[in-house]
Amino acid sequence: MPKPNYSYEKRQRELEKKRKKEEKAAQKKAAGQQSAPAVPEPEPTQS
């Protein structure tokens, strides 16, 4: 019986976590763009 390849399994779990994290960040960014104003306000300058 072949022994399990724990390194491969761990790498797959890490890749899955990374993919989910990127998807969540993309959703957050998309939601932020929808609620944000189309024209950003200019920053006040100090003179």
Gaussian input, Z-matrix of N, CA and C with variables (Angstrom, degrees):
# hf/3-21g

backbone

0 1
 N
 C     1     B1
 C     2     B2     1     A1
 N     3     B3     2     A2     1     D1
 C     4     B4     3     A3     2     D2
 C     5     B5     4     A4     3     D3
 N     6     B6     5     A5     4     D4
 C     7     B7     6     A6     5     D5
 C     8     B8     7     A7     6     D6
 N     9     B9     8     A8     7     D7
 C    10    B10     9     A9     8     D8
 C    11    B11    10    A10     9     D9
 N    12    B12    11    A11    10    D10
 C    13    B13    12    A12    11    D11
 C    14    B14    13    A13    12    D12
 N    15    B15    14    A14    13    D13
 C    16    B16    15    A15    14    D14
 C    17    B17    16    A16    15    D15
 N    18    B18    17    A17    16    D16
 C    19    B19    18    A18    17    D17
 C    20    B20    19    A19    18    D18
 N    21    B21    20    A20    19    D19
 C    22    B22    21    A21    20    D20
 C    23    B23    22    A22    21    D21
 N    24    B24    23    A23    22    D22
 C    25    B25    24    A24    23    D23
 C    26    B26    25    A25    24    D24
 N    27    B27    26    A26    25    D25
 C    28    B28    27    A27    26    D26
 C    29    B29    28    A28    27    D27
 N    30    B30    29    A29    28    D28
 C    31    B31    30    A30    29    D29
 C    32    B32    31    A31    30    D30
 N    33    B33    32    A32    31    D31
 C    34    B34    33    A33    32    D32
 C    35    B35    34    A34    33    D33
 N    36    B36    35    A35    34    D34
 C    37    B37    36    A36    35    D35
 C    38    B38    37    A37    36    D36
 N    39    B39    38    A38    37    D37
 C    40    B40    39    A39    38    D38
 C    41    B41    40    A40    39    D39
 N    42    B42    41    A41    40    D40
 C    43    B43    42    A42    41    D41
 C    44    B44    43    A43    42    D42
 N    45    B45    44    A44    43    D43
 C    46    B46    45    A45    44    D44
 C    47    B47    46    A46    45    D45
 N    48    B48    47    A47    46    D46
 C    49    B49    48    A48    47    D47
 C    50    B50    49    A49    48    D48
 N    51    B51    50    A50    49    D49
 C    52    B52    51    A51    50    D50
 C    53    B53    52    A52    51    D51
 N    54    B54    53    A53    52    D52
 C    55    B55    54    A54    53    D53
 C    56    B56    55    A55    54    D54
 N    57    B57    56    A56    55    D55
 C    58    B58    57    A57    56    D56
 C    59    B59    58    A58    57    D57
 N    60    B60    59    A59    58    D58
 C    61    B61    60    A60    59    D59
 C    62    B62    61    A61    60    D60
 N    63    B63    62    A62    61    D61
 C    64    B64    63    A63    62    D62
 C    65    B65    64    A64    63    D63
 N    66    B66    65    A65    64    D64
 C    67    B67    66    A66    65    D65
 C    68    B68    67    A67    66    D66
 N    69    B69    68    A68    67    D67
 C    70    B70    69    A69    68    D68
 C    71    B71    70    A70    69    D69
 N    72    B72    71    A71    70    D70
 C    73    B73    72    A72    71    D71
 C    74    B74    73    A73    72    D72
 N    75    B75    74    A74    73    D73
 C    76    B76    75    A75    74    D74
 C    77    B77    76    A76    75    D75
 N    78    B78    77    A77    76    D76
 C    79    B79    78    A78    77    D77
 C    80    B80    79    A79    78    D78
 N    81    B81    80    A80    79    D79
 C    82    B82    81    A81    80    D80
 C    83    B83    82    A82    81    D81
 N    84    B84    83    A83    82    D82
 C    85    B85    84    A84    83    D83
 C    86    B86    85    A85    84    D84
 N    87    B87    86    A86    85    D85
 C    88    B88    87    A87    86    D86
 C    89    B89    88    A88    87    D87
 N    90    B90    89    A89    88    D88
 C    91    B91    90    A90    89    D89
 C    92    B92    91    A91    90    D90
 N    93    B93    92    A92    91    D91
 C    94    B94    93    A93    92    D92
 C    95    B95    94    A94    93    D93
 N    96    B96    95    A95    94    D94
 C    97    B97    96    A96    95    D95
 C    98    B98    97    A97    96    D96
 N    99    B99    98    A98    97    D97
 C   100   B100    99    A99    98    D98
 C   101   B101   100   A100    99    D99
 N   102   B102   101   A101   100   D100
 C   103   B103   102   A102   101   D101
 C   104   B104   103   A103   102   D102
 N   105   B105   104   A104   103   D103
 C   106   B106   105   A105   104   D104
 C   107   B107   106   A106   105   D105
 N   108   B108   107   A107   106   D106
 C   109   B109   108   A108   107   D107
 C   110   B110   109   A109   108   D108
 N   111   B111   110   A110   109   D109
 C   112   B112   111   A111   110   D110
 C   113   B113   112   A112   111   D111
 N   114   B114   113   A113   112   D112
 C   115   B115   114   A114   113   D113
 C   116   B116   115   A115   114   D114
 N   117   B117   116   A116   115   D115
 C   118   B118   117   A117   116   D116
 C   119   B119   118   A118   117   D117
 N   120   B120   119   A119   118   D118
 C   121   B121   120   A120   119   D119
 C   122   B122   121   A121   120   D120
 N   123   B123   122   A122   121   D121
 C   124   B124   123   A123   122   D122
 C   125   B125   124   A124   123   D123
 N   126   B126   125   A125   124   D124
 C   127   B127   126   A126   125   D125
 C   128   B128   127   A127   126   D126
 N   129   B129   128   A128   127   D127
 C   130   B130   129   A129   128   D128
 C   131   B131   130   A130   129   D129
 N   132   B132   131   A131   130   D130
 C   133   B133   132   A132   131   D131
 C   134   B134   133   A133   132   D132
 N   135   B135   134   A134   133   D133
 C   136   B136   135   A135   134   D134
 C   137   B137   136   A136   135   D135
 N   138   B138   137   A137   136   D136
 C   139   B139   138   A138   137   D137
 C   140   B140   139   A139   138   D138

   B1=1.4583
   B2=1.5354
   B3=1.3403
   B4=1.4716
   B5=1.5281
   B6=1.3281
   B7=1.4611
   B8=1.5340
   B9=1.3213
   B10=1.4659
   B11=1.5289
   B12=1.3083
   B13=1.4566
   B14=1.5272
   B15=1.3308
   B16=1.4547
   B17=1.5311
   B18=1.3155
   B19=1.4660
   B20=1.5258
   B21=1.3119
   B22=1.4642
   B23=1.5301
   B24=1.3280
   B25=1.4647
   B26=1.5270
   B27=1.3322
   B28=1.4595
   B29=1.5246
   B30=1.3149
   B31=1.4691
   B32=1.5245
   B33=1.3195
   B34=1.4634
   B35=1.5322
   B36=1.3353
   B37=1.4712
   B38=1.5243
   B39=1.3408
   B40=1.4643
   B41=1.5288
   B42=1.3370
   B43=1.4608
   B44=1.5227
   B45=1.3255
   B46=1.4644
   B47=1.5227
   B48=1.3264
   B49=1.4657
   B50=1.5300
   B51=1.3279
   B52=1.4547
   B53=1.5291
   B54=1.3272
   B55=1.4631
   B56=1.5249
   B57=1.3305
   B58=1.4652
   B59=1.5233
   B60=1.3271
   B61=1.4625
   B62=1.5290
   B63=1.3444
   B64=1.4636
   B65=1.5232
   B66=1.3345
   B67=1.4696
   B68=1.5275
   B69=1.3184
   B70=1.4648
   B71=1.5345
   B72=1.3248
   B73=1.4628
   B74=1.5267
   B75=1.3257
   B76=1.4642
   B77=1.5261
   B78=1.3288
   B79=1.4681
   B80=1.5177
   B81=1.3193
   B82=1.4575
   B83=1.5351
   B84=1.3239
   B85=1.4633
   B86=1.5221
   B87=1.3219
   B88=1.4591
   B89=1.5250
   B90=1.3141
   B91=1.4675
   B92=1.5237
   B93=1.3164
   B94=1.4594
   B95=1.5162
   B96=1.3084
   B97=1.4583
   B98=1.5210
   B99=1.3101
   B100=1.4576
   B101=1.5255
   B102=1.3274
   B103=1.4582
   B104=1.5273
   B105=1.3283
   B106=1.4570
   B107=1.5323
   B108=1.3273
   B109=1.4674
   B110=1.5319
   B111=1.3128
   B112=1.4582
   B113=1.5258
   B114=1.3503
   B115=1.4594
   B116=1.5250
   B117=1.3166
   B118=1.4602
   B119=1.5233
   B120=1.3218
   B121=1.4676
   B122=1.5192
   B123=1.3278
   B124=1.4685
   B125=1.5274
   B126=1.3329
   B127=1.4498
   B128=1.5167
   B129=1.3193
   B130=1.4642
   B131=1.5276
   B132=1.3039
   B133=1.4595
   B134=1.5171
   B135=1.3120
   B136=1.4638
   B137=1.5090
   B138=1.3410
   B139=1.4710
   B140=1.5048
   A1=108.88
   A2=117.19
   A3=119.18
   A4=111.01
   A5=114.85
   A6=117.47
   A7=109.43
   A8=117.86
   A9=121.21
   A10=111.99
   A11=115.45
   A12=121.57
   A13=108.30
   A14=115.33
   A15=120.77
   A16=112.14
   A17=117.35
   A18=120.72
   A19=110.77
   A20=116.40
   A21=121.26
   A22=110.02
   A23=116.33
   A24=120.49
   A25=110.88
   A26=116.46
   A27=120.52
   A28=110.17
   A29=117.21
   A30=121.63
   A31=110.67
   A32=117.33
   A33=121.19
   A34=110.72
   A35=116.83
   A36=120.55
   A37=110.23
   A38=116.75
   A39=120.80
   A40=110.82
   A41=117.09
   A42=120.59
   A43=111.14
   A44=116.67
   A45=121.38
   A46=110.59
   A47=117.79
   A48=121.83
   A49=110.05
   A50=116.15
   A51=120.88
   A52=110.48
   A53=116.99
   A54=121.05
   A55=110.73
   A56=116.58
   A57=120.41
   A58=110.80
   A59=116.61
   A60=121.04
   A61=110.10
   A62=117.25
   A63=121.11
   A64=111.30
   A65=117.17
   A66=120.55
   A67=110.64
   A68=115.78
   A69=120.55
   A70=109.78
   A71=117.29
   A72=121.15
   A73=110.47
   A74=117.38
   A75=121.31
   A76=110.35
   A77=117.28
   A78=120.79
   A79=110.21
   A80=116.75
   A81=121.51
   A82=109.64
   A83=116.36
   A84=121.35
   A85=109.88
   A86=117.61
   A87=121.86
   A88=110.24
   A89=117.46
   A90=121.39
   A91=109.71
   A92=117.33
   A93=121.86
   A94=111.74
   A95=117.51
   A96=120.88
   A97=110.98
   A98=117.49
   A99=120.82
   A100=111.07
   A101=117.20
   A102=119.90
   A103=112.58
   A104=117.95
   A105=121.44
   A106=110.30
   A107=117.78
   A108=120.11
   A109=111.16
   A110=116.36
   A111=121.25
   A112=111.01
   A113=117.06
   A114=121.27
   A115=108.15
   A116=117.85
   A117=119.10
   A118=110.86
   A119=115.32
   A120=119.68
   A121=109.48
   A122=117.73
   A123=119.05
   A124=109.65
   A125=115.71
   A126=120.01
   A127=109.36
   A128=118.55
   A129=120.05
   A130=110.47
   A131=115.76
   A132=120.37
   A133=108.91
   A134=115.45
   A135=119.97
   A136=108.80
   A137=116.09
   A138=120.53
   A139=111.58
   D1=128.34
   D2=-178.87
   D3=-71.07
   D4=147.38
   D5=179.99
   D6=-81.83
   D7=148.93
   D8=-177.44
   D9=-67.60
   D10=145.10
   D11=179.01
   D12=-96.45
   D13=89.02
   D14=-175.52
   D15=-67.21
   D16=-32.61
   D17=178.97
   D18=-61.94
   D19=-42.65
   D20=179.31
   D21=-63.73
   D22=-45.40
   D23=-179.36
   D24=-62.43
   D25=-42.56
   D26=179.49
   D27=-63.24
   D28=-44.03
   D29=179.40
   D30=-60.54
   D31=-41.34
   D32=179.32
   D33=-63.79
   D34=-41.04
   D35=177.76
   D36=-63.73
   D37=-42.12
   D38=179.74
   D39=-63.55
   D40=-42.55
   D41=179.03
   D42=-63.41
   D43=-39.27
   D44=178.62
   D45=-64.64
   D46=-43.01
   D47=177.93
   D48=-61.58
   D49=-43.97
   D50=-178.88
   D51=-63.60
   D52=-42.16
   D53=179.67
   D54=-63.09
   D55=-44.26
   D56=179.49
   D57=-64.17
   D58=-40.62
   D59=-179.72
   D60=-63.58
   D61=-42.47
   D62=178.71
   D63=-65.33
   D64=-40.03
   D65=177.60
   D66=-62.21
   D67=-43.40
   D68=-179.49
   D69=-63.99
   D70=-42.11
   D71=179.14
   D72=-64.23
   D73=-39.16
   D74=179.00
   D75=-65.77
   D76=-40.49
   D77=178.13
   D78=-65.11
   D79=-41.66
   D80=-179.78
   D81=-63.58
   D82=-42.07
   D83=-179.55
   D84=-65.44
   D85=-43.16
   D86=179.76
   D87=-64.08
   D88=-41.36
   D89=179.44
   D90=-66.59
   D91=-37.21
   D92=179.21
   D93=-67.62
   D94=-34.97
   D95=-179.82
   D96=-71.76
   D97=-33.79
   D98=-179.12
   D99=-68.23
   D100=-39.29
   D101=-176.53
   D102=-87.90
   D103=-14.48
   D104=-179.30
   D105=-78.15
   D106=149.56
   D107=177.16
   D108=-65.69
   D109=151.14
   D110=-177.16
   D111=-66.58
   D112=-37.62
   D113=-179.26
   D114=-111.61
   D115=115.68
   D116=179.57
   D117=-69.51
   D118=145.62
   D119=-179.94
   D120=-72.31
   D121=138.92
   D122=178.00
   D123=-70.51
   D124=147.38
   D125=-179.87
   D126=-74.05
   D127=139.29
   D128=178.40
   D129=-67.71
   D130=136.29
   D131=179.71
   D132=-98.08
   D133=141.80
   D134=178.69
   D135=-100.27
   D136=126.57
   D137=179.76
   D138=-118.43

